[in-house]
Structure formats: structure tokens, C-alpha cells
Amino acid sequence: MQKIPRVILLLETSRAFGRGILTGIAKYSKLHGPWTFYREPRSLKSSVPHLVNWKANGIIMRNTVDYKQFLNLNIPTILVIHDSKRQNRIPSIVTNGYEIAKLAGEHLISKGLKSFAFCGFPGYCWSDERQKYFVQFLNDAGYDVAIYEQSTSNKFKSWEKEQLRMSEWLLTLPKPIGIMACNDDRGQHVLEACKIAGLHVPDDVSVIGVDNDSLICDLCDPPLSSIQLNTEYAGYYSAELLDRLMKGEVPQGQEIGVTATHVVKRQSTDILAIDNVNVANALRYIRKNAKDKINVDDVVKQTAVSRRSLENYFQKFMHRSIMEEIRRVRIELICELLIETNLSIAEISYMFNFVDIEHISRYFKKEKGVSLRDFRKLNHR
């Protein structure tokens, strides 16, 4: 009888990121296992069990726990990177901070906002990375970004005290403003601070988080828009890699990426802050009719200006052309359908008035760099 592999899982279950990784691992085990798992349903800091005698065959773990003692077990290990500590030749799951920040920036710009800010957890590498890329993306688009500076004073250590400091910071910002929070927890903090400050969301402050933790996002008032990550995909393929490692493949620093897939839009960014009526009317028309085969002339007809004038306005307010905005919205909708529904590609092609599957496939791959089927395979829930 073949021996059932024993796998240690040291990942948090308290957040959507860890749960997504674990869900992907479980899916692989069901299809290609079975595996026996050891997991402690506690926080990262308390998940350091004494497993030397458990005779595990492999480990998938955060590198925030005391992982070095497990590396000494000399069994196949995959690290889910939480900070900048990388071990040579140790396979890792790595999150693409640039793609996350870019998607957040694009979403807030698409709302017509001209002022932006970032609120994170300073000193945490993953948060600092998202801040760096968000600032970089907005700077490249011609905007400045205000940064929330968390106090190092013990006086503000409790959330009750920091909430007041954050609300004071929010009052100093120009309005309306779009704020990227480093994750959904921080997004909830910003929304609560807005209440203290007497600011309206999304009219004064639009907020977007990361992870799309539905429990947190839906508990927020108003519900929090958030960036979905393909953590289940990462979990599945990390399990596939661990399976190969347990069968003898040599660890060579293999890397599995966690990337942003799309924005799950909720009320916290439900705003169109364009002070140009023609651009605002054009954007509403595009969003309402994106599934149809609309063109630039169709959009121009919804306004009171010439095509050249509208193109100039789009470059000024949106930093993209009218056709680029049409394509962006159409691709965003196609991504949502691929991820959130079980509609076939043929059905999606029909909904968007493409002649056939070949046409929508070329259109999608040109914009996303990956085929429709591969995109769904990598990100479908």
C-alpha cells in the first residue's frame, strides 16, 4: 500500500489570503491525494508546533513563523513569503505588489478622482511594497500621493487612539480623494476613521482594500471595494510543486506568483468624480453599454463636443483615450464573468457581440497577455 504523504500547513485561517492558499491546497489533495495534514487553527505567531517526531514529508508555511527550525528537518518546504526574507533555493509563493497597486490606481483614476492617498501598516514589507508601487503608478500618471504615517508613540498604540489620529489626517486631505488601503483590515480602519471625522464615503473619500475578504468587506459601512487575488491558484500549484518535491524533484528556488485578478466593486468607491459633464456622460455611457460593440463615435454622440475635444478631455481627466477606456471596461467585465460565473466562453462571446470565440480570444489575449481559458484556469473560484 502506498504511504499517504504527511504535510504540515502553517498558514493563518483568520484572513482571506491564508484561507485561499489552504483552499487551493485542499483541492489538489482531493484530486491527487489523499494527503494527511497537520494544521493549527491559530494565528501566525502561535502556530509553531513541535512536529519533529510527526515524521512529515513536506511543509507549506509562512516565513513569519520560526521557520528555520523546520528547514532543519531537511524535508521539502515551500515558503509563503510575508516579508523580504528569502532563502536561497527554497521554493516560495510570492505576491506581485505592483499588479495589486496598479489595479487599485487604475480603479480610482477611472472614477475621475484627482487626489490620492495610501494607508498601510508601515514597517511591514508587503504593505511598504504596495505603497511604493501605488505611489510609483500614480506619480507616473501625473499625481501626488499622500501617505498616512503611523505614530511610533505608545500613546497611539491602541486602535481607539490611532483612530483619532487617522481621522485628523483624513481631514487634512483634499476632497474628493481616493485611498488605497494595504489590505481589507486597513480599509475598514479608514472607513471607521471617516465616520469619526464626519466625512462621507464615497463622496468625500473613496476607499479600496486588498484581499476581497468578503466577511470584512461586507461588514464595513459602506461595503468595501477590494482587489481579488488568485490565492486559490497559488495554493493549488504550490501543492502540485510540493508533490513533485516529495517525489524527488530538486528545490531550485521555484516561484509561484499571487497576482491581482480584478476589482470587486462595492459602495466604498461607487462615485464618478468628474467635473466635466461631457466626460462624465461619456463614461456613464461606456459603462452602461460596454457589452455592446460600441465605438468612439457612439460615445461622442452622447456629448455636446467634437470628437477631438472629447479625446482631449479624456487625456486630461482619465489619462487615456476614449477607445482605451472602452477596451479597459470591456476587459474588466470579461474578467469578472470568467472568474465569478460558470458561463462558457461561447456564451461570454455572444454577450459581448463578438463574431466568434476566435475574435474574443484574440481581443482578450492582446490586452491581458494570456488566453481566456488560461485566465479562467488560473483564477476561477
RAPEDA-V73481 format. One record per backbone hydrogen bond with DSSP energy under -1.0 kcal/mol. CO is the residue of the C=O (numbers start at 0). NH is the residue of the N-H. E is the energy in kcal/mol with one decimal. If there is no record, write none. Layout:
CO/NH/E  CO/NH/E
This chain:
4/35/-3.1  5/56/-3.2  5/57/-1.4  6/37/-2.2  7/59/-2.5  9/61/-2.2  14/18/-2.2  15/19/-2.4  16/20/-2.0  17/21/-2.5  18/22/-2.3  19/23/-2.1  20/24/-2.1  21/25/-2.5  22/26/-2.1  23/27/-1.9  24/28/-2.3  25/29/-2.2  26/30/-1.7  27/31/-2.9  28/32/-2.3  35/6/-3.3  37/8/-3.0  39/41/-2.6  43/46/-1.2  45/47/-1.0  48/50/-1.1  50/53/-1.3  57/7/-2.6  58/77/-2.4  59/9/-2.1  60/79/-3.3  64/66/-2.9  66/70/-1.8  67/71/-1.4  69/72/-1.5  70/73/-1.6  75/58/-2.0  77/60/-2.4  78/92/-2.8  79/62/-1.5  86/89/-1.8  88/252/-1.5  90/78/-2.4  91/255/-2.6  92/80/-2.1  93/257/-2.5  94/96/-1.2  95/99/-1.4  96/100/-2.4  97/101/-2.8  98/102/-2.1  99/103/-2.0  100/104/-2.7  101/105/-2.8  102/106/-2.1  103/107/-2.2  104/108/-2.5  105/109/-2.3  107/112/-1.2  108/111/-2.4  110/272/-2.9  114/177/-2.6  115/145/-2.3  116/179/-2.3  117/147/-2.4  118/181/-2.0  120/123/-1.9  123/127/-2.9  124/128/-2.4  125/129/-1.6  126/130/-2.3  127/131/-2.5  128/132/-2.3  129/133/-2.2  130/134/-2.6  131/135/-2.3  132/136/-2.7  133/137/-2.4  134/138/-2.8  135/139/-2.3  136/140/-1.1  137/142/-2.9  138/141/-1.6  145/117/-2.6  152/155/-1.9  153/156/-1.6  157/161/-2.5  158/162/-2.7  160/164/-1.5  161/165/-3.1  162/166/-2.3  163/167/-2.0  164/168/-1.9  165/169/-2.5  166/170/-1.6  168/171/-1.0  169/172/-1.1  176/205/-3.0  177/116/-2.0  178/207/-2.3  179/118/-2.5  182/186/-2.0  183/187/-2.4  184/188/-1.8  185/189/-2.3  186/190/-2.2  187/191/-2.3  188/192/-2.4  189/193/-2.0  190/194/-1.3  191/195/-1.7  192/196/-2.1  193/198/-2.7  199/203/-2.7  199/204/-1.9  203/176/-2.0  205/178/-3.5  207/180/-2.9  208/226/-1.3  209/183/-1.6  211/213/-1.2  212/216/-3.0  213/217/-2.4  214/218/-1.2  215/219/-1.3  216/223/-1.8  222/267/-2.0  224/208/-2.7  225/263/-3.4  226/210/-2.6  227/260/-2.9  228/230/-1.5  229/233/-1.8  230/234/-2.7  231/235/-2.6  232/236/-2.6  233/237/-1.8  234/238/-1.9  235/239/-1.9  236/240/-2.1  237/241/-2.7  238/242/-2.3  239/243/-1.8  240/244/-2.5  241/245/-2.8  243/248/-2.5  244/247/-1.6  253/91/-2.5  255/93/-2.7  257/95/-3.1  258/229/-2.1  261/227/-2.7  263/225/-1.9  265/268/-1.4  266/269/-1.7  267/206/-1.4  268/270/-2.2  271/273/-1.4  275/279/-2.5  276/280/-2.4  277/281/-2.1  278/282/-2.7  279/283/-2.3  280/284/-2.1  281/285/-2.5  282/286/-2.5  283/287/-2.0  284/288/-2.1  288/291/-1.7  291/293/-1.9  294/298/-1.6  295/299/-2.5  296/300/-1.9  298/301/-1.5  299/302/-2.0  305/309/-2.5  306/310/-2.5  307/311/-2.1  308/312/-2.4  309/313/-2.5  310/314/-2.1  311/315/-2.0  312/316/-3.0  313/317/-2.7  313/318/-1.1  320/324/-1.8  321/325/-2.2  322/326/-2.6  323/327/-2.4  324/328/-2.4  325/329/-2.3  326/330/-2.8  327/331/-2.2  328/332/-2.1  329/333/-2.4  330/334/-2.6  331/335/-2.0  332/336/-2.1  333/337/-2.5  334/338/-2.1  335/339/-3.3  336/340/-1.5  338/380/-1.1  343/347/-2.3  344/348/-2.6  345/349/-2.0  346/350/-2.2  347/351/-1.7  348/353/-2.5  349/352/-1.5  355/359/-1.6  356/360/-2.3  357/361/-2.1  358/362/-2.2  359/363/-2.6  360/364/-2.5  361/365/-2.0  362/366/-1.1  363/367/-2.9  364/368/-2.2  370/374/-2.6  371/375/-2.4  372/376/-2.6  373/377/-2.4  374/378/-1.6  375/379/-3.1
